[in-house]
Amino acid sequence: MAKQSLTREFLAFIRQEKKWWMIPLVLVLLLLGALLLFASSSPLAPFFYPLF
């Protein structure tokens, strides 16, 4: 429930302040975080390490 509220508040902030450039930045950071999370528990982990 809190996550949904945080998302709504973030989107409202972007609309109000017209900071549309923040959306791709946040998406890239979330994708990198997900990649690191999955890479640590994956048997393919040795192949992800050279990327970072």
C-alpha positions in Angstrom: 0.0 0.0 0.0 2.8 2.4 0.8 4.6 1.6 -2.4 1.5 2.6 -4.4 1.2 5.8 -2.5 4.9 6.6 -3.2 4.4 5.9 -6.9 1.4 8.2 -7.1 3.1 11.0 -5.2 6.2 10.7 -7.5 4.0 10.9 -10.6 2.1 13.9 -9.2 5.4 15.6 -8.5 6.6 15.0 -12.1 3.3 16.4 -13.5 3.3 19.4 -11.3 7.0 20.4 -11.6 7.2 19.3 -15.3 10.3 17.2 -14.7 9.7 14.6 -17.4 13.5 13.9 -17.7 13.3 12.1 -14.3 11.2 9.2 -15.7 13.9 7.6 -17.9 16.5 8.1 -15.1 14.4 6.3 -12.5 13.6 3.5 -15.0 17.2 2.9 -15.8 18.1 2.9 -12.1 15.3 0.4 -11.4 16.5 -1.9 -14.3 20.1 -1.8 -13.1 19.0 -2.6 -9.6 16.9 -5.5 -10.9 19.8 -6.8 -13.0 22.1 -6.7 -10.0 19.5 -8.5 -7.8 18.9 -11.3 -10.3 22.6 -11.6 -11.2 23.6 -12.3 -7.7 21.2 -15.3 -7.4 21.6 -16.6 -11.0 23.9 -19.3 -12.3 24.7 -16.8 -15.0 26.3 -14.5 -12.5 29.9 -14.8 -13.8 28.7 -13.4 -17.1 27.1 -10.3 -15.6 30.1 -9.3 -13.6 32.1 -8.0 -16.6 29.3 -5.6 -17.3 29.9 -3.7 -14.0 
